[in-house]
Amino acid sequence: MDRQARRVWRADAPGVTISVAKPLLPPASALLPYLERIDAARWYSNGGPLVREFEARLAKRLGVSEREIVLVSNATQGLALSLQAVDLPPGTLCMMPAWSFAASAHAAVLAGLVPYFVDVDEASWSLTPELAEHWLRRAPGRVGAVMPVAPFGRPLDGPAWERFRRENDCWVAIDAAAAFDGLRASECPSVVSLHATKLLGVGEGAFVVARDGALIDAIRTRANFGFLGNREAAMKATNAKLSEYAAAVGLAGLDRWDETRAAFARVANEYVRALDPVPNVQLQQGYGREWVSTTANVVLPEGRLEPLEDAFEEVGIGTRRWWGDGLAAHLAFVSSPRAPTPVTQRLAATVIGLPCWSDLPNEMIARVAEVVAEVCV
């Protein structure tokens, strides 16, 4: 079995006794009151009462107005719409970190832009405004937009990206797919995934938030066929609305958010405690101490990644290289321009995702840490 096939095996094979992920959405009993409301209203999509309530509750949590947030069908569409909202010329470059998930680049392509891959900061794993300014001066063409990515949920500096946008006359749309826990709204649109694998999941969905009501209005219009109060499409658009059923799951998820957050915080804190004594192995910066996520990623000493994968496979522990070798390595983007990415390459060769789910037992976390220590010490 080749190495790529074995990576897939680790994620979901029958022989795995500790899965890398086990998503958990609200149970049927928690959904029932919301489903009964759908039955009573006979309103199933197109901005129904549950979608509006979900948006209102998210807005309150994030400290924005209800006009400054919109639910969409998924985060890829949310990112594409956030880029399309400013009508950049087709073929314009969209700078983004090479260290990211494929959806980031797919969204730029959907918006008619060309992904331009650049390197990230070694400590934060993210594209910083300072790095973006560096690569802006060295770009192979006009960069009309930048898509910073919150790596695995680690929050970004919203005000710093606002300054970057103003000083460089360059649009900024933030891929905050996994960053629900630490998100802070800014003038730049942030897109948060509501996929089943995320902290607040609805199955498939997302929201876009920005302290810019006019921008969110434009995204809402483009997510609904370009309709402006009638049945006439006024602009190029798509259908990216969230259904009432997905909103029901989201509302039930918000009802139990404190419990969900506490569960993932326990997992994170257990990993911090279990791995702190292991030399030369580091959890992602701030994980468990400043923010939580549904993934637990560690940096290993060079040359230890594949031996650790082999050791985990032998004892039935699932792992995943969530971002593989980075965006520039994907066949779909082989023709996209890119800058040198030595940091991304080092991260790809040293970062591995450990098992992480809300009810992962402490003894399993201890077993995972034992294997890490056996291979890396």
N, C-alpha and C positions, 0 to 999 in steps of 0.2 A: 504493500500500500504506500503511495507516494505521500510526501509531507503535507501537501495541500489537502488531500483526502483525509489524512489523519487529523488535521485541524477540525474538519467538519465532524468527524467521529467523536471527538472530545466533547462536542457541544450537546449531542443528543442520542448517543448510541445506547442500546439496551444494557451494555456492560457498565455504564456509569452509575455508581452508587451515590455520589454527591453531585448533583446537577450544577452546571454553571449558573443557571437562572431558572426560576419557577414563578412566573408572574401570578399575581393574585388580585383579581378585580372584586368589587363588592358582591356579596352573595345575593341570590335571588330574593331572599326575604327583605333585603335592604332596597332592592329595586322596585318591589311591588307597589308601594305608594305612588311612586313616580309613573310607573306603567299604567296604573289605574287613572291617573290624571290624563295621560295620553289617550286612553280609551274614552274618557268622558269628553275631552275636547275634540277628538277626531281630527287632530292636527299633528302631522307626522314629520314634516320637514318645512323648508322655506321660512326659517326664523320664527318658529313657534314659541309658545310661552315658556317651555323648559329651556330652550336655547337662550332666550332673553334672561331668564333667571340665572342660568349658569354664568353668562357673561357678567351679570350684575354682581354675583358673589365673587367671581374672580377679580373684577374691577375693585371691589372693596378691599380684598386681600392685598392687592398690589398698590392701593392708594391712588387709583386713577378714576376718571369719570367713565360712565358706561359707554360713552361715545368713543373712548380711546382704546377699546379692545374689541376684537372680533374673533369668533370661532370659525374654523375652517376644517375641511375634511382630513387633511394630514399636513405634516410640517413641510414636506417637499413643496406642496402647493402654496403653503403660507410663505415660504421663502421666495418662490417664483413670483408670487403676487406682490411681495414687498419690493422686489426689483422692478417689476413691470410698472409699478405705480408712478415711476418718475420718467417713463418713456425714453429710456436711453436708446441711442441708435443701435440697430442690430449689428452684432460683431464687435461691440465695445468689450473691452476686457473687464472681467470681474475678478479682482484679486481675492484669494482665499488661502488658508493654510493647507499645505500638503498633508498635514496630520489631521485628518478628519474622516468622516463617513461619506460614502458615495453620494448620499442625498444632497450634500452641499453643492457638488459640481453639477449633478442632474438638474437642480433648481436653476442654476445660472443658465444652463443650456435651454431649459424650458422658457426662460425669460428672453431668449434670443441673444444672450451674451456668451462670451468665450471665457472659460475658467483659466485663470492665471495662477499657477501654484507657486507659493513661496514658503520659506522656512518659518519655524516657530521659535519662541524663547525656550531655552532648555529647562528653566526652573518651572515655569507655569504651563508649558506645553501649548501655549496659545500664541496667536498672532497679536502683537501689541501695536498700539498706534506708532510707536517709535520705529518698529520694524517695518510697518506699512509705509511710513514716509521714506524709509531707506529704499524699499523695493519700488516705490512709486517713481523715484528718480531714475531707476534702472529698467523700467518696464519696456517691453518690446513694442508697445503701442499705447494708445490712449486707454487709461484706466478710468472707467466711469463709476465703478462701484467697488466696495470692499465688503467682504463677508467674513467678519471675525467669527470664530467658533468657540463656544464655552466647552472646553474639553471634558467630556464625561460628566458635565454638570458643574465644573468649577466656575464660579461667577467671573464675569468680565467687568472692567471699569467703564460703566456707561458714560459718565461725564467726560472721561478722556476721549472716548470715541465721538462724542458730540463736538469736542474741540477739534478733533481731527477733521471731521466733516466740514466744519466752518472754515478752517484754515487752508484746506486743500481743495475745496469745492468738489468734493467727491462723495457720492452717496454711500451710506453705510446701512446694511441690513444684517442683524446679528442672528446667527444660528445658535439659539439657546435651547436646542432640542431637549437636553437632559437637565436643564438648569432650573427647574421649577422651584426647588428649595431655596436657592440663594438669589433668585431674580430680583432686580431692581429696575423699574421702568425708567426709560430715558426718552429723549426726543427721537432717537434712532429706533426703528422697529425691531423688536425681539420676537422670535418665533419659537414657541415652546411646544414640544411634541406631547400628545396625550395618548401615545401608543401604549399597548398593554404592558410593554416592558419598562415603562417609565413610572416615576413616583406617583403621579396622578394619572391613571390610565382610564381610557374609555373603550379600548379595543383599537380603534383607529381614529385619530383626530388631532387637532392642534389649536392654538390660539396665537394671534398676533397682537402685541401691545405696544403702544407708543404714546408719548405725551404730545400727540398731534392728531386732533380729531379729524381734520380734513384728510390727512393721509389714511387713517383707518376707514373713513367713509369711502375713499377711492378703492381701498382693498376690498371692502364689503361689496361694492358695486361690481368690481371685476370678478368676485367670487360668485356672483349671481347673474351671469350672462351679460353683464354690462347694462342691466336695466336701471333706469333712473326714474323710478316712480311710475313706470308704465311698462308695456310689453315690447318696447323698441330698444334694441341693443345700441347703446350710444358709443361703445368703444370695444376694442378687442378684449375678450374676457374668456372665462371658463365657468364650469359648474363645480364649486368647491365648498358647498354648504355642509354643515354638520346636521345630522338628523336629530329628531326629538329623542330617539332611543339612545343614541350616544350621549346626548345631554343628560338623560336619566342616569346613566352610569356615572357620568361626571359629578352630578349633584350628590349621588350616594357616596362617591369617593370623597367629596369635600366634607360630607357629614362625618366621616371617620378619618379626616386628614391627620389630626393630632396623633391618633393611634398608629397610623401608617408611618408617619414621620418618626415617631418614637421607636418603632420596630426596626427601621433601617438605621437609626442612630445607634441602637444596641449592636447591630451587626458591625457597623463601622468602628465603634469603640472597642469591640472584642478583637477586631483585626488589629487595631492600633496597639492594644495591650499585648496580643500574641506575637506580633511581628517586631515590636520595638526592640526586643533583645537580640534580634537576628542581624548581625553586622552586614553592611553592604546591600541590604534590601530595604527599599523605601516605598511606602505607600504614596499615592499621588498627593501633591502638596495641598494641605488644608483638609483633606478627606477625613471626616469624622470629627474634626476639631472645629471647622468653620462651616461645613456644608456636608450634606449626604446625597447619595445617589443610589441607583440600582445596580451599579457596577463597582467592583473593588479592584483597582489596577495597581500593580506594583512594578517598580523598576528593579531589575536583577543585575548582578554583575555581568559583564560581557562574557559571552560564551556559555552562559548557564540556562538560556531560554529553552533550547531544544532538550537538553538533559532533564530539565524540570518537567517539560511536557511529557517526556517518556516516563518519568517516575510517577507522575499523576495518572497517566494512562494505565500503568501497571497496577495501581491500587484502586482504579475506578473513580477518580476525581475529575470532573469536567472542568475544562478551561476554554478560554477563547481569546484569540488576538483580535480584539473588537474592530480595530481599524487596519488590520493586516499590515501591508507594507506601505500604506499611505496612498493618497489619491493619484499621485503621478504614476503609480504602478498599475492602475486599472487599464485594461485594454480599451474601454470605452473612451478614455481620455488621453490616449497615447499621442495624439497630435496637438494637445493643448500646450501652450507655452509654459515654461517653468524656470524658476531660478534654482541655483544650487540648494540642496536640502540636506545637509549633513546631520542636523539635529533630528529631523524627521527620520532619517535612516537609522540613527542610533536608537531612537525610541522604538522604531519598528522591530529592532533586533533585541530589545531588552525589556519591553513592557508586555505583561500578560494579565489577563483578567481572571480573577479568582472567583469561586462560587459566591454568589451574593443574591439572597432573597430574604424577604421580610421575616420568615419564620425559620431561617437557617439556625439549627441548634448550636449552642456554644461549643459543644464537644466536637462538632464537625469542623468548626472554625479552628479549634485547637489542632485537629488532625491535619488540616490543610497547612497550618503554620509549621507543624512538625516536618512535613515533607519538604516544604520550602527550606527549612533549616538544614535538613539532611543533605540537600543537593547544593546549597549555596554557601554553607559555612566552610 
